[in-house]
Amino acid sequence: MDALAALTQGLAVALQPMNLLFALIGVLLGTAVGVLPGIGPALTVALLLPITFKLDPAGSLIMFAGIYYGGMYGGSTTAILINTPGESASLATAIEGNKMAKAGRGGPALATAAIGSFAAGTLATIGIVFLAPWLVRIAVQFGPEDYFALMCVAFITVSATFGNSPVRGLTSLFIGLTLGLVGIDRLTGQARLGFGVPELLDGVEITTLAVGLFAVGEALYVASRRLHHQETLEPVRGSLWMTLDDWRRSWKPWLRGALFGFPIGALPAGGAEIPTFLSYATERRLSKHPEEFGKGAIEGVAGPEAANNASAAGTLVPLLTLGLPTSATAAMMLAGFQQYGLNPGPLLFAERPDLVWGLIASLFIANAMLLVLNLPLVGVWVRLLAIPQPWLYAGILVFATMGTIAAKPQVIELTMLAAFGVLGFLMRRFDYPIAPVVIGLILGPVAESQLRRALSISLGDPLALVQSPISATLLALAVVALIAPFTLRGLARFKADAD
């Protein structure tokens, strides 16, 4: 009942006219960027961080959440119509969705994606309402050694699951951790990695790093690709409405997709790719029409899209209750919290319940807005695909530069923006994941302060880090998560050699 009372108070915040406007702007921007291939919600939030730092925190965070949800919706449009997912989480949707579009059933494919996203997103948000307070009650019992162990789990799992190589993920993480050392040590007051530049004593700005890596790096990477496959746009033919048979075949995949997406998205090593492919494989196994898979089965669109949006809601659980981002967009939202001096976690629920529960309540509103907007405006979103890439990415570069200047008008910030842009380009070029860099910069100083606090309390005894049952369990999980990818890769190579 406490959760329902808190949610009621949150609805009062979310239904304020300005917050409704922020939610509407967020879902519109999110859907638009989800439709455009290569431009995801993480990039959009990164671009908006510098220009929203003077706005109301609740409104800005509601807008960022709307962008997140909208990006997940919009990614299905390109996946279905041009076989190019706007987000990696829409890869499974493209398998059957594009086949449906080519068969003249693009309308029902888009409809089942939108309705499934709404249903699963709503169920998952209900899950946040009841799961978040329970996790907060556990988190308030954590000591500094437990928080340090939790950060280790986040570092390892995020680095090991982003990208194709655990080594590259860990390399990206250490780049972020190194950047987190720049500035004045809070404990000793000594300058670290300042290189004699006074402006660096304040540390590396998260917004500058995020905009450089995500926006500038992506623009440089796209510009460097001289030859690339030209996608063919499938027109939306016929009615958008689903038949009774489509409804009958879709409602169970929607529910199963939500059951896959929410719990896996809430895990530190979750993400949306795993539940969407699990949902696709499950629907293929349970379908009464297995012969249609590979030719345009509607279950293969309904299940993965539901799992996709449910996992997006799931990632907000560790973000809000523990301060752990498990996706690139969640990392950007964490940066949004920190630019207002807010640290997500159990204390935030006590100190700013209006903000947290207003944000959670706004997710219900954003879901409803997305359903109302997506079906009638499919034609508008499809027209966005006609924007020439040179115009699009030139605009992103201008917006990124102007936003950085507005947030911190210093030459060193523009220099770092350019340097991080080149770094982002090189990381994309050589297939290094970008999200661990941002997560390392954000969580690195937090992990360092918790480690030093734990060692200070124990008078320098390192065994204190494993004496708590919680920290010992979490560190054991971190070790397993570190070893598992290498072990599995070695076993797969051994099996291939044996065959």
C-alpha positions in Angstrom: 0.0 0.0 0.0 2.9 2.4 0.6 3.9 2.0 -3.0 0.4 2.8 -4.2 0.3 5.9 -2.0 3.7 7.0 -3.2 2.6 6.4 -6.8 -0.5 8.5 -6.3 1.7 11.4 -5.1 3.9 10.8 -8.1 1.0 11.1 -10.4 0.2 14.5 -9.0 3.7 15.6 -10.0 3.6 13.9 -13.4 0.2 15.4 -14.3 1.4 19.0 -13.8 1.1 20.8 -17.2 4.8 21.5 -17.7 5.7 17.9 -16.8 3.1 16.6 -19.3 4.7 18.9 -21.9 8.2 17.5 -21.1 6.8 14.0 -21.4 5.3 14.8 -24.8 8.5 16.3 -26.1 10.4 13.3 -24.8 8.2 10.7 -26.5 8.2 12.7 -29.8 12.0 13.1 -29.8 12.5 9.5 -28.7 10.3 8.1 -31.5 11.9 10.3 -34.1 15.5 9.3 -33.1 14.4 5.7 -32.8 13.2 5.8 -36.4 16.5 7.2 -37.7 19.1 4.4 -38.0 22.2 4.9 -35.9 20.7 7.6 -33.7 19.5 6.1 -30.5 18.1 7.5 -27.3 21.5 7.5 -25.6 22.9 9.9 -28.3 19.8 12.1 -27.9 20.0 12.3 -24.1 23.7 13.1 -24.4 22.9 16.0 -26.8 20.3 17.4 -24.5 22.3 17.2 -21.3 24.2 20.5 -21.9 21.1 22.5 -22.7 18.8 21.2 -19.9 21.1 21.7 -16.9 19.2 24.9 -15.9 15.8 23.4 -16.3 13.6 21.8 -13.5 15.2 18.4 -12.6 11.8 16.6 -12.5 10.8 17.9 -16.0 14.2 17.1 -17.5 14.3 13.6 -16.2 10.7 12.9 -17.3 11.7 14.1 -20.7 14.8 11.8 -20.7 12.6 8.8 -19.7 10.2 9.7 -22.5 13.1 9.7 -25.0 14.2 6.3 -23.7 10.7 4.7 -24.1 10.1 6.5 -27.4 13.4 5.3 -28.8 12.4 1.7 -28.1 9.1 2.2 -29.9 10.7 4.0 -32.9 13.4 1.4 -33.4 10.7 -1.1 -34.6 9.7 1.2 -37.5 13.0 1.0 -39.3 13.4 -2.7 -38.3 10.1 -3.5 -40.0 10.2 -1.1 -43.0 13.8 -1.1 -44.1 15.2 -4.1 -42.2 17.6 -1.7 -40.3 16.9 -1.6 -36.5 17.2 1.9 -35.1 18.3 0.1 -31.8 20.2 -3.1 -31.4 17.2 -4.3 -29.2 15.1 -4.3 -32.4 17.2 -6.9 -34.2 14.9 -9.7 -33.4 11.9 -7.7 -34.6 13.5 -7.2 -38.0 13.6 -10.9 -38.7 9.8 -11.4 -39.1 8.8 -7.7 -39.3 10.5 -6.9 -42.5 9.1 -10.2 -44.1 5.6 -9.0 -43.1 6.3 -5.6 -44.7 7.4 -7.2 -47.9 4.3 -9.3 -48.0 2.1 -6.2 -47.7 1.4 -6.6 -44.0 3.6 -3.8 -42.7 0.6 -2.2 -41.0 -0.3 -5.1 -38.7 3.4 -5.6 -38.0 3.7 -1.9 -36.8 0.4 -2.2 -34.9 1.3 -5.3 -33.0 4.7 -3.7 -32.2 3.1 -0.6 -30.8 0.3 -2.3 -28.9 2.7 -4.9 -27.5 5.2 -2.2 -26.5 2.4 -0.4 -24.6 1.1 -3.5 -22.9 4.6 -4.8 -21.8 5.8 -1.3 -20.9 2.7 -0.8 -18.6 3.2 -4.2 -17.0 6.9 -3.5 -16.4 6.2 -0.1 -15.0 3.8 -1.7 -12.5 6.7 -4.1 -11.7 8.9 -1.0 -10.9 6.3 0.3 -8.5 6.3 -2.8 -6.4 9.9 -3.9 -6.8 11.7 -0.6 -6.3 10.6 -0.1 -2.6 11.6 -3.7 -1.8 15.1 -3.2 -3.3 15.5 0.2 -1.5 14.8 -1.6 1.9 17.7 -4.0 1.0 20.0 -1.3 -0.2 19.8 0.8 2.9 21.5 -2.1 4.8 24.6 -1.9 2.6 27.9 -0.8 4.1 30.7 0.9 2.1 32.3 -2.5 1.4 29.0 -3.8 0.0 28.6 -0.8 -2.3 32.2 -1.3 -3.5 31.4 -4.9 -4.3 28.2 -3.9 -6.1 30.2 -1.4 -8.2 32.7 -4.2 -9.1 29.7 -6.4 -10.3 28.5 -3.5 -12.4 31.9 -2.8 -13.9 32.5 -6.4 -14.8 29.1 -7.3 -16.1 28.6 -4.2 -18.1 32.1 -4.5 -19.7 31.7 -8.2 -20.4 28.2 -7.9 -22.0 28.7 -4.7 -24.1 30.3 -5.5 -27.5 31.6 -8.7 -28.9 34.8 -9.0 -26.8 35.1 -9.0 -23.0 38.7 -7.7 -23.3 37.6 -4.7 -25.4 34.8 -4.0 -23.0 37.3 -4.0 -20.1 39.6 -1.8 -22.0 36.8 0.7 -22.5 36.0 0.5 -18.8 39.6 1.3 -17.8 39.6 4.3 -20.1 36.6 5.6 -18.2 38.1 4.8 -14.8 41.2 6.7 -15.8 39.2 9.7 -16.9 37.4 9.5 -13.5 40.8 10.1 -11.7 41.3 13.5 -13.4 40.9 16.4 -11.0 41.4 17.1 -7.3 41.4 14.1 -5.0 38.6 14.8 -2.5 40.4 13.1 0.4 43.9 14.5 0.1 43.3 17.7 -2.0 46.0 16.7 -4.4 45.7 17.3 -8.2 45.6 14.1 -10.3 46.2 13.9 -14.0 45.7 17.6 -14.4 48.8 18.1 -16.6 49.1 21.7 -15.4 45.7 22.7 -16.9 43.7 24.6 -14.3 40.4 23.8 -16.0 41.0 20.0 -15.5 41.1 20.4 -11.7 37.3 20.2 -11.7 37.5 16.8 -13.5 36.1 15.7 -16.8 32.6 16.8 -17.5 30.3 13.8 -18.1 28.3 15.8 -20.6 31.4 16.7 -22.7 32.5 13.0 -22.7 29.0 11.7 -23.6 28.4 14.2 -26.4 31.9 13.6 -27.8 31.7 9.8 -27.7 28.1 9.4 -28.8 27.3 12.4 -31.0 30.6 13.6 -32.5 32.1 10.1 -32.7 29.0 8.7 -34.5 29.0 11.6 -37.0 32.6 11.0 -37.8 32.1 7.3 -38.2 29.2 7.7 -40.6 31.1 10.3 -42.6 34.0 7.8 -42.9 31.9 5.1 -44.5 32.3 5.9 -48.2 30.4 2.8 -49.5 27.5 1.3 -47.6 24.4 -0.8 -48.4 21.5 1.3 -49.5 18.4 0.3 -47.7 15.1 -0.1 -49.6 12.1 1.4 -47.9 9.0 -0.8 -47.9 5.8 1.3 -48.2 3.1 0.7 -45.6 0.4 -1.0 -47.7 -3.2 -1.6 -46.6 -4.8 -1.0 -43.3 -2.8 -0.5 -40.0 -5.5 -2.4 -38.1 -4.9 -5.9 -36.9 -7.4 -8.6 -37.8 -9.1 -10.8 -35.1 -6.7 -13.6 -35.9 -3.8 -11.2 -35.5 -5.1 -10.2 -32.0 -5.6 -13.9 -31.1 -2.0 -14.7 -32.1 -0.4 -11.7 -30.5 -1.8 -11.3 -27.0 0.1 -14.3 -25.5 3.4 -13.3 -27.0 2.9 -9.8 -25.5 2.6 -11.2 -22.0 5.4 -13.7 -22.5 7.6 -11.0 -23.8 7.0 -8.8 -20.8 7.9 -11.8 -18.5 11.2 -12.1 -20.4 12.1 -8.5 -20.7 11.4 -7.0 -17.2 13.4 -9.4 -15.0 16.4 -9.7 -17.4 16.4 -5.9 -18.0 16.6 -5.4 -14.2 19.7 -7.5 -13.8 23.1 -5.8 -13.7 24.1 -7.7 -16.8 20.7 -7.5 -18.4 20.0 -5.4 -21.5 17.4 -5.8 -24.2 19.1 -8.0 -26.7 19.0 -11.2 -24.6 15.2 -11.1 -23.7 14.2 -10.2 -27.3 16.0 -13.1 -28.8 14.8 -15.4 -26.0 11.3 -14.3 -26.7 11.7 -14.9 -30.5 13.0 -18.4 -29.9 10.2 -19.2 -27.5 7.5 -17.9 -29.8 9.0 -20.0 -32.6 8.9 -23.1 -30.4 5.3 -22.5 -29.1 3.7 -21.2 -32.3 0.9 -23.2 -34.0 2.2 -21.9 -37.3 5.9 -22.7 -37.3 5.9 -22.8 -41.1 5.4 -19.0 -41.1 8.6 -18.2 -39.2 11.1 -16.9 -41.6 8.3 -15.7 -43.9 6.6 -13.2 -41.7 5.0 -14.6 -38.5 3.3 -12.0 -36.4 4.3 -13.7 -33.1 7.9 -13.1 -34.1 7.2 -9.3 -34.0 4.8 -9.2 -31.0 7.0 -11.1 -28.5 10.4 -9.4 -29.1 8.9 -5.9 -29.2 7.1 -6.6 -25.9 10.3 -7.9 -24.4 12.2 -4.9 -25.7 10.0 -2.3 -23.9 9.7 -4.3 -20.8 13.5 -4.5 -20.5 13.7 -0.7 -21.0 11.5 -0.4 -17.9 13.6 -3.1 -16.1 16.8 -1.1 -16.5 15.3 1.7 -14.5 15.1 -0.5 -11.4 18.8 -0.8 -10.7 19.3 2.8 -11.9 16.8 4.3 -9.4 17.3 2.0 -6.4 21.1 1.3 -6.6 22.4 4.0 -8.9 23.7 1.3 -11.4 23.2 2.0 -15.1 22.9 -1.3 -17.2 22.6 0.3 -20.6 24.0 3.3 -22.5 20.8 5.3 -22.1 20.6 4.5 -18.4 24.2 5.8 -18.1 23.1 9.0 -19.8 20.1 9.3 -17.4 22.5 8.8 -14.5 24.5 11.7 -15.9 21.3 13.7 -16.0 20.7 13.0 -12.3 24.2 14.0 -11.4 24.2 17.3 -13.3 21.5 18.4 -10.8 23.5 17.1 -7.8 21.3 14.0 -7.4 22.6 10.5 -6.8 20.1 7.7 -7.5 19.8 5.1 -4.8 18.0 4.4 -1.6 18.7 7.9 -0.1 17.0 9.6 -3.1 13.7 7.8 -2.4 13.9 9.3 1.1 15.2 12.8 0.2 13.3 13.4 -3.1 10.3 11.0 -3.2 8.4 13.6 -5.3 11.1 13.4 -8.0 11.5 9.6 -8.0 7.8 8.7 -7.9 6.9 11.5 -10.4 9.4 10.0 -12.8 7.9 6.5 -12.3 4.4 7.8 -12.7 5.4 9.6 -15.9 6.3 6.3 -17.4 2.6 5.3 -17.5 1.7 8.6 -19.1 4.6 8.3 -21.7 3.4 4.8 -22.6 -0.2 6.0 -23.2 1.1 9.0 -25.3 3.3 6.7 -27.4 0.4 4.4 -28.2 -1.8 7.3 -29.2 0.9 8.9 -31.3 2.6 6.0 -33.0 -0.3 4.4 -34.9 -1.7 7.6 -36.5 1.7 9.1 -37.2 3.4 6.2 -38.8 3.5 8.0 -42.1 5.2 11.0 -40.5 7.9 8.8 -38.9 8.5 7.1 -42.2 9.2 10.4 -43.9 12.1 11.0 -41.5 13.9 8.2 -43.2 14.2 10.5 -46.3 16.4 13.0 -44.5 19.8 13.0 -46.2 22.5 11.7 -43.9 24.9 14.7 -44.5 22.2 17.1 -43.3 21.4 15.0 -40.4 24.9 14.5 -39.0 26.0 18.0 -39.8 23.1 19.2 -37.7 24.2 16.8 -34.9 27.7 18.3 -34.9 26.4 21.9 -34.8 24.0 21.0 -32.0 26.7 19.1 -30.0 29.1 22.1 -30.3 26.5 24.7 -29.3 25.3 22.6 -26.4 28.8 22.2 -25.0 29.5 25.9 -25.3 26.3 26.7 -23.6 27.0 24.4 -20.7 30.7 25.5 -20.2 32.1 28.2 -22.5 35.7 27.3 -22.3 38.3 26.5 -25.0 39.4 23.4 -23.1 35.9 22.0 -23.2 35.7 22.3 -27.0 39.2 20.7 -27.2 38.1 17.8 -25.1 34.9 17.5 -27.1 36.9 17.1 -30.3 39.3 14.7 -28.6 36.5 12.5 -27.3 34.9 12.7 -30.7 38.0 11.2 -32.3 38.2 8.6 -29.5 34.5 7.7 -30.2 35.2 7.3 -33.9 38.3 5.1 -33.3 36.3 3.0 -30.8 33.6 2.4 -33.3 36.1 1.8 -36.1 37.8 -1.0 -34.1 34.7 -2.3 -32.4 35.2 -1.1 -28.8 32.0 -0.5 -26.8 31.4 3.1 -25.8 29.0 2.7 -22.8 31.7 1.3 -20.4 33.7 4.5 -20.8 30.8 6.6 -19.6 30.0 4.1 -16.8 33.6 4.1 -15.7 33.7 7.9 -15.5 30.4 8.1 -13.5 30.8 5.1 -11.2 34.6 5.1 -10.8 34.8 8.0 -8.3 31.9 6.5 -6.4 33.6 3.1 -6.2 36.9 4.7 -5.1 35.2 6.7 -2.3 33.4 3.6 -1.0 36.6 1.5 -1.1 38.6 4.2 0.8 35.8 4.5 3.3 35.7 0.8 3.9 39.4 0.6 4.4 39.4 3.6 6.7 36.8 2.0 8.9 38.8 -1.2 9.1 42.1 0.6 9.7 43.5 -0.5 6.3 42.6 -4.2 6.6 41.7 -5.5 3.1 39.9 -8.5 4.5 37.1 -6.2 5.5 36.1 -6.2 1.9 35.0 -9.8 2.1 33.9 -10.2 5.7 30.4 -9.0 5.0 28.2 -11.8 3.5 26.7 -9.3 0.9 30.1 -8.1 -0.3 31.6 -11.6 -0.4 28.7 -12.8 -2.5 28.9 -9.8 -4.8 32.6 -10.1 -5.3 32.3 -13.8 -6.0 29.7 -13.0 -8.7 32.0 -10.4 -10.2 34.8 -13.0 -10.4 32.4 -15.5 -12.1 31.2 -12.8 -14.5 34.8 -12.0 -15.4 35.9 -15.6 -16.0 32.7 -16.9 -17.6 33.0 -15.1 -21.1 36.6 -16.4 -21.5 35.7 -19.9 -20.4 32.7 -20.1 -22.7 34.7 -18.7 -25.6 37.5 -21.3 -24.9 34.9 -24.1 -24.7 33.4 -23.0 -28.0 36.8 -22.9 -29.7 37.7 -26.4 -28.3 34.4 -27.8 -29.5 34.9 -26.3 -33.0 38.5 -27.8 -33.1 37.1 -31.2 -32.0 34.5 -31.1 -34.8 
